[in-house]
C-alpha cells in the first residue's frame, strides 16, 4: 500500500529544477517609429480636413500628416502667427511624424514659446487655409 489515491499524499519524488531567470535585454526601437501628435480641431475644421482628404483620396490622419510635413518645408512657416486661437476641443486629428519632422516641430515650438501640440495646430490650420485658397 505504497501509493495513495490522492497524489498529494504520495512521497515526494525528485525536486523540480529551478530555472534561472534570464536577464531581459532592452527592446530595440524601430528606425521608422513615428511620433503621434493629437491636434485639437473644431467640428467645422475637422469636416474641412476630411473633405480635403477625401478629394485627395486619403484618410484624415495621413492627409493631416502630409499637410504638416509640407508646411515644415515652407521657409516662411517660422514667421506665421497664431491666426486661429488654440482651444482644446477634445475632438482631435492625429498627425504622425517621423523623428526628423518631429524635431523641426520641437524647434518651432521652442522658438514660438508654445507646446509641440500648439505648434502642430498652428501649422496644420495654416496649411488647411492654404489648401482652401489654391
C-alpha positions as CSV (number, residue, x, y, z in Angstrom):
1,X,0.0,0.0,0.0
2,X,2.7,2.5,-1.1
3,X,0.6,4.6,-3.3
4,X,-2.3,6.7,-2.2
5,X,-5.2,7.7,-4.3
6,X,-4.5,11.4,-3.7
7,X,-1.1,12.3,-5.3
8,X,-0.6,15.0,-2.7
9,X,0.0,12.3,0.0
10,X,2.5,10.3,-2.0
11,X,6.1,10.6,-1.1
12,X,7.9,13.4,-2.9
13,X,9.8,12.4,-6.0
14,X,12.8,14.3,-7.4
15,X,12.5,18.0,-6.8
16,X,12.0,20.0,-9.9
17,X,14.9,22.1,-11.1
18,X,14.6,25.8,-10.5
19,X,15.2,27.7,-13.7
20,X,17.3,30.8,-13.8
21,X,15.6,33.9,-14.9
22,X,17.4,35.3,-17.9
23,X,18.2,39.0,-18.0
24,X,15.9,40.8,-20.3
25,X,17.6,42.8,-23.0
26,X,16.1,46.2,-23.7
27,X,13.9,46.1,-26.8
28,X,15.1,47.9,-29.9
29,X,13.1,50.8,-31.1
30,X,12.1,50.8,-34.8
31,X,14.0,53.2,-37.0
32,X,10.8,54.3,-38.7
33,X,8.9,54.9,-35.5
34,X,6.6,57.9,-35.7
35,X,5.5,60.5,-33.2
36,X,1.8,60.9,-32.8
37,X,0.5,64.4,-32.1
38,X,-3.2,64.9,-31.3
39,X,-4.2,68.3,-32.7
40,X,-7.4,69.7,-31.4
41,X,-9.8,71.0,-34.0
42,X,-13.4,72.2,-34.1
43,X,-16.1,70.2,-35.9
44,X,-16.0,72.6,-38.9
45,X,-12.2,72.3,-39.2
46,X,-12.4,68.5,-38.9
47,X,-15.1,68.5,-41.6
48,X,-12.9,70.6,-43.9
49,X,-9.9,68.3,-43.3
50,X,-11.9,65.2,-44.0
51,X,-13.4,66.7,-47.1
52,X,-10.0,67.8,-48.5
53,X,-8.6,64.4,-47.6
54,X,-11.4,62.7,-49.5
55,X,-10.8,64.8,-52.6
56,X,-7.1,63.7,-52.5
57,X,-8.1,60.0,-51.9
58,X,-6.7,59.9,-48.4
59,X,-7.9,59.4,-44.8
60,X,-7.7,62.3,-42.3
61,X,-4.6,61.2,-40.5
62,X,-2.2,60.7,-43.5
63,X,-3.6,63.9,-45.1
64,X,-3.0,65.9,-41.9
65,X,0.5,64.5,-41.6
66,X,1.2,65.4,-45.2
67,X,-0.1,68.9,-44.6
68,X,2.2,69.4,-41.6
69,X,5.2,68.0,-43.4
70,X,4.5,70.3,-46.4
71,X,4.2,73.2,-44.0
72,X,7.5,72.4,-42.5
73,X,9.1,72.6,-45.9
74,X,8.0,76.2,-46.4
75,X,10.5,78.7,-45.4
76,X,8.0,81.3,-44.2
77,X,6.3,78.9,-41.8
78,X,8.6,80.2,-39.0
79,X,7.0,83.6,-39.3
80,X,3.3,82.7,-39.2
81,X,1.3,83.9,-36.3
82,X,-1.5,82.2,-34.4
83,X,-4.5,83.3,-36.6
84,X,-6.8,80.6,-35.1
85,X,-7.0,80.6,-31.3
86,X,-5.9,77.3,-29.7
87,X,-8.6,75.7,-27.7
88,X,-8.7,72.0,-26.6
89,X,-12.0,70.9,-28.1
90,X,-11.5,67.2,-27.2
91,X,-12.0,66.4,-30.9
92,X,-8.7,65.6,-32.4
93,X,-7.0,64.9,-35.7
94,X,-3.8,62.8,-35.4
95,X,-0.6,63.8,-37.0
96,X,2.1,61.1,-37.3
97,X,5.6,62.4,-37.9
98,X,9.0,60.9,-38.4
99,X,11.6,61.9,-35.9
100,X,13.2,64.4,-38.3
101,X,9.9,66.3,-38.8
102,X,9.1,66.0,-35.1
103,X,12.4,67.6,-34.2
104,X,11.5,70.5,-36.5
105,X,8.2,70.9,-34.7
106,X,10.0,70.9,-31.4
107,X,12.4,73.6,-32.7
108,X,9.5,75.8,-33.9
109,X,7.6,75.2,-30.6
110,X,10.7,76.4,-28.6
111,X,11.0,79.4,-31.0
112,X,7.4,80.4,-30.6
113,X,7.3,79.6,-26.9
114,X,4.4,77.1,-27.2
115,X,4.0,73.3,-26.8
116,X,4.6,70.8,-29.7
117,X,0.8,70.3,-29.9
118,X,0.2,74.1,-30.3
119,X,2.9,74.3,-32.9
120,X,1.4,71.4,-34.9
121,X,-2.0,73.0,-34.5
122,X,-0.7,76.3,-35.9
123,X,0.9,74.7,-38.9
124,X,-1.9,72.4,-39.7
125,X,-4.6,75.1,-39.7
126,X,-2.4,77.4,-41.7
127,X,-2.0,74.7,-44.3
128,X,-5.7,73.9,-44.4
129,X,-6.4,77.5,-45.1
130,X,-3.6,77.5,-47.7
131,X,-5.1,74.4,-49.4
132,X,-8.6,76.1,-49.5
133,X,-7.1,79.2,-51.2
134,X,-5.4,77.2,-54.0
